Amino acid sequence: MAEIVVTKENFDDEVRNYKGKVLLDLWAGWCGPCMMLAPIVEEIADEYDGEIKVGKINVDEQPELAMAFRAESIPMLVFVKDGVIQKTAVGYRPKEDILDMIGL
């Protein structure tokens, strides 16, 4: 499954009410570390299709969601399971650290 764009309009369906694992990447186009992290997040979405849903939240386009997650720094990764936040991480992370964070 490709990454999905998460917005305030689809957040409940895609994340809050979803039964399963979701990895959210909060990012912005002007953020260098976000651009470095993007291909890793995309790789995880492709490799673990069916095991985890991967969503992207552009903090410039979705300020309400950025505020809801208290995203003061980006990139920010949020691991959600069955609608409940399990873990968060701020800053660039290598793939192995992200997989450990989400239990894959």
URHUVEN-V410880 format. One record per residue. N is the residue number from 1. PSI is psi in whole degrees, 0 to 359 (NA if undefined). Layout:
BEGIN
n=N psi=PSI
n=N psi=PSI
END
This chain:
BEGIN
n=1 psi=135
n=2 psi=165
n=3 psi=148
n=4 psi=149
n=5 psi=120
n=6 psi=129
n=7 psi=171
n=8 psi=333
n=9 psi=324
n=10 psi=3
n=11 psi=314
n=12 psi=313
n=13 psi=317
n=14 psi=334
n=15 psi=295
n=16 psi=317
n=17 psi=5
n=18 psi=130
n=19 psi=101
n=20 psi=191
n=21 psi=138
n=22 psi=132
n=23 psi=121
n=24 psi=135
n=25 psi=109
n=26 psi=124
n=27 psi=175
n=28 psi=151
n=29 psi=337
n=30 psi=358
n=31 psi=110
n=32 psi=309
n=33 psi=330
n=34 psi=319
n=35 psi=327
n=36 psi=326
n=37 psi=332
n=38 psi=312
n=39 psi=332
n=40 psi=316
n=41 psi=319
n=42 psi=319
n=43 psi=317
n=44 psi=318
n=45 psi=318
n=46 psi=314
n=47 psi=329
n=48 psi=29
n=49 psi=130
n=50 psi=338
n=51 psi=328
n=52 psi=141
n=53 psi=136
n=54 psi=124
n=55 psi=146
n=56 psi=133
n=57 psi=113
n=58 psi=113
n=59 psi=335
n=60 psi=326
n=61 psi=340
n=62 psi=63
n=63 psi=331
n=64 psi=318
n=65 psi=321
n=66 psi=318
n=67 psi=320
n=68 psi=326
n=69 psi=1
n=70 psi=46
n=71 psi=89
n=72 psi=337
n=73 psi=147
n=74 psi=158
n=75 psi=151
n=76 psi=127
n=77 psi=136
n=78 psi=124
n=79 psi=122
n=80 psi=134
n=81 psi=124
n=82 psi=39
n=83 psi=2
n=84 psi=130
n=85 psi=128
n=86 psi=313
n=87 psi=155
n=88 psi=155
n=89 psi=138
n=90 psi=137
n=91 psi=170
n=92 psi=140
n=93 psi=141
n=94 psi=159
n=95 psi=317
n=96 psi=320
n=97 psi=322
n=98 psi=317
n=99 psi=320
n=100 psi=318
n=101 psi=322
n=102 psi=4
n=103 psi=35
n=104 psi=NA
END
